[in-house]
């Protein structure tokens, strides 16, 4: 069995046996295809330490899509690691099939610097959330999006997937997140009010909670046929995409006069740091964020360590006159 066939079966294994999402599978397909295209190998046993070494050198010299000062940069170390993680997982699968190939343990990930957090101040967050004009349906929708992000810490894909029939009688609801894991998130009073105000003005019958707003969001009996023209959206094709919501957040950040880059994930960071700085324990924040590993949540501790802040305040500079 050649590597291309094994790759196809591995991706099917990820989907059926491991329950990975279609986006994750598409990413793994892209990472592995890049390796196969580079190496030109077909037999698993032909993957050697030398193949791996040359592939890593090649990856390290590839240009990324990001442009800085008019020039493209090389792939970042953490991006290179995505390719290596996919290859390592693929090799583990091949070995489990009792097929001879390079040991996955031979793949060491590139060392990367500690992850930094993109944060905005509480004042900037308030300006962002209050930026939409709530005198119209679009503004009501956008205010509900922003309030819900900060209330729940949802990922943008999770927010996009929400149904219209979300219950506002309770302060909580369940969400199926990354890796198919289900967790409970909680609604603040402001978020509940914003969602209710938005839903009360909706006249369409679409099942999605957050939809595109256009002149064609009419009562169901007057829906026009679907069309590909810009702004023309027919029935069944109204749900906002993650990219659309990213644009919405960016628009209101600029409107609020925030010079930093603001994304839905920045608001998720604000959600986590707000909880920790107000005394929440790390395990609870881990559960609310849906992190499978607490080390992922620990990136927030260095910006929310109240004890260290108090130590500095109480003891720093006492020797100065």
N, C-alpha and C positions, 0 to 999 in steps of 0.2 A: 504494500500500500504506500503510495507516494505522499509527500508532505501536503500537497494541495488537497487530496482526499481526506487526510487526517485533520487538516485545518477545518474543512467543512463539517466533519463529524464532531470536532471539538466545539465548534460554535453551536451545533445542535444540542450537544451535551450541556453547554452553558444555559441554553434556553429551556430545555426540558427538565434536566436533572437538577440543575442549580437554581433555576427560576430567575435568572438574570434578566434585567429589562432589555428591551430592544435597542435602546440607545447604547447601553453597555456593550452589547453584542456587536453593534456596528463599530464601536471604537476598537474592540479587540480584533475585529476583522481587518480594520485599517492598519493597526499596528503590526499584525502578523503578515499581512500582504506586503507591507513595506520591507519586512525582513526577507520574505521569499523572493521578492523582486530584486532585492540587492544581492542576495547570496546565489541565486540561480540554481539552488539545490533542489533535488527531488527526493533523495533517499535520506531518511532520518539519521542513519548511521554516519552520514557524511558531515554532519554538524560537529565541528571540533572546537577546541580552545582557540585555535587560530582564526577560525570563522568568526567566533564571538569577538575576539580582540579587534579584528578588522572592521566588523560591523559597528562596534562602539566608537572607533575612530571616525568612521563615516558619519554616524549619527551626530557626533560632536561637532562636525564641520558643516552640518546642514543649516540652511537659513530658516528662521522662523517667519511667521507672517507679520510679526510686529515690526514696526518701523520707528527708529529713534534718530532724530536729527537727519532725516532724509536717507538713512541707510538701514538695511535689514540686519538684525542681530542673529547670532547662531541660536540653535535650539537651547532653551534653558535646561539646566540639569534635571529639574523635576519633570520636565516634559520628556527628556530622554529616558527617565526612569519608568514612565508609563509604557514605553516600548519594551523595556527590559522585563518589567513585571508581566506583561502579556506573554512574552517569549518564555519566561520561566514557568508560568502556569501551563503553557502549551506543552513544554517538555515534560512536566510532571504527568500530564494526561497521557502522553505517548508512552512513558515508562510504565504507567499503570496498565497499559494495553500490552505489556510485555514485549515492546518493540525497542530495539537497541538504539540509543541516541545519546547525546551529551547530557551529563548529569545536571539537573536544574541548580544544584548547589554551587556549580561553577560560575553562576551569574551573580556578581555583586553589584548592588545599586550604587550609583554615583552619590557622593556626599553632597548634600545641599545645606544651605544656611537655614537657620531657624526661621520659620514662617512669620512674616509680619502681618499685622492686622490693619486693615483700612477702616478707620473709624471717623465718625463725625460727632461733634459735640451735642449735648442735650438741646442746646439752643438751636443748632442747625437742624436737628431732627424735628423739633417742633415747627420750625419754619417750613420744612419739607412737607410734613403731614398737613399743615394748614394752607399750603399753596393752591390746591385745586379750588376752582370757582364752583361752589355747591349750589348755585342757582340753576344749574342745568344738569341733565342726566349724566353727561360725560364726567363732569366734576364730581358728582355724587359717587359714580363708579370708582373714580381714581382715588377719592378720599377713602372709600371702603377698602381698596387695595392696600393703600399705605397703612391704614390703621390695623388691618388684618396681619400684614407683615410684622409689624412691631409687637402686636399682641401675642402672636403664636410662634414667631421665628421660623415660619414655613420656608422651605426651599421654593424657588420660583416654579419649578415643575409641579410641585405639590399644590401650590395655590392655583395653577392653571387647571388642575384636574378636579377642582371642587365642583360639586353639583349645586344646582340652584336650590334644591330642597333642604339645604343645610338648616338645622333646627336652631332657632334663636331663643327657644324657651329655656334651654340649658346653657350653662357657661362653658361647655366643653363639647368636643366632637373628636372622632377617631379619623386618622389619616393613614393611608398606606404610603410609606415613604421609600427611601432608597433600599434596594435589596428586598423589596416586598414586605418589609417590617411594618407592623402597625403600631402606632403610638397615639396617645391622647394629647391634644393641645387645648388651650383655654382661651376664651374670649374675654377681653376687657369690656367694661361698660361702653367705652368710646367706640370700640370695634363693633359691638352689637348694634349700637345706634346708627353708625355709619352704614352698615350692611342693610339694616331695615329701611333707612331713608332711600337708599339706592334701589332696593327691590320694590318698594312702594311705587316708584316712578316707572318701573319696567312695564312695557306693554306687549312685549314679544312672548313667545311660548318656548324659547330655547331652554334646554336642560342645563346649560352651563351657568355657573354663578357669575363669571365675568366674561362679557361679550364685547364685540366691536360695536361701537355706536356710530350709526350713519343715518342718512335720511331714509334708509330702507328698513329701519327697525320699526316696522309698522305692525298693527294688530294682525294676527295670523291669517285673517281672511283676505288681506290686501298685500301679502308677500309677493314681491316680483320674482320672476325666474332668476336662478343663479347666473352670474356672469363673471367674467374674469377682469372686467374693467376695474381700475383702481377705485376703492371705496364702495364698490357694488358687492354686497354680500347677501346671498340668498339663504333660505331656511336650511338649518342643519350645518351651517358653516360659519357660525358666529363666535365660537369659543376663542378667546384670546390665546395667543401663543406665548411661550417664554420670551421670545425676542421682542414681541409687542410690549410686554410688561416692562422689559428692560428699558425700552425707549420711553415709556411713560415715566418711570422713575427718573431717568436722566433729564427729561424735559422739566419736571418739577424741581429738580435739584438746581438747574440753571435759573429757573424762575425764582427760586428762593434765595438766589445769590450765593450759592455754595460753590466754591471754586474747585473743591476736590471731586474726584470721580466717585459718583454714587451709583450703586447697583442694588438690586434686591438682596444680594448676599451681604452688602454693607449693613443693611437694616437688620439682617439676621445676626450679624456681629453685635449690633447695638442691643438687640434683644438679650443676648447672652451676657454681655458686659453689664447691662442694667440689673439683671438678676443677681449676678455675683457681687457687684459693688454694693447692693442693698442687703447682702447677707445670705443669699441662697447658697446651698452647698453644691459642690461640684458634681456629685452623682445625680442630683435632681436636674441640674442644667443639662447634663449628658442625656438623660431620659427625654427631656423636653425638646432637645435638638435632634434626637434620633441618631446620635453617634453610637456606633457599635463598639468603639474603643475609647476609653476615657482619656487616653493620651491625645486624642484629637481635640477634646474639650479643654485640655490643660493649656492650650495656646492662649486662653483668655486670662489665666490667673496672673500673669505678670503685669497686666494693665488694670487689675481690679483688686490687688492685694492691699486691703485696708490696713492690715496690721503693719506692713512695711511703711505705709504712708504715715501712720500714727507715730511709728518709731522715729521717722525722719523729722516730723513736726515737733516732737517732744524733746529730741536730743541733739538735733543738728544745730551748729552755730553757737552753742552756749559759751564757748571759749572766747568769742569775739567781744570786744568792748563796744 
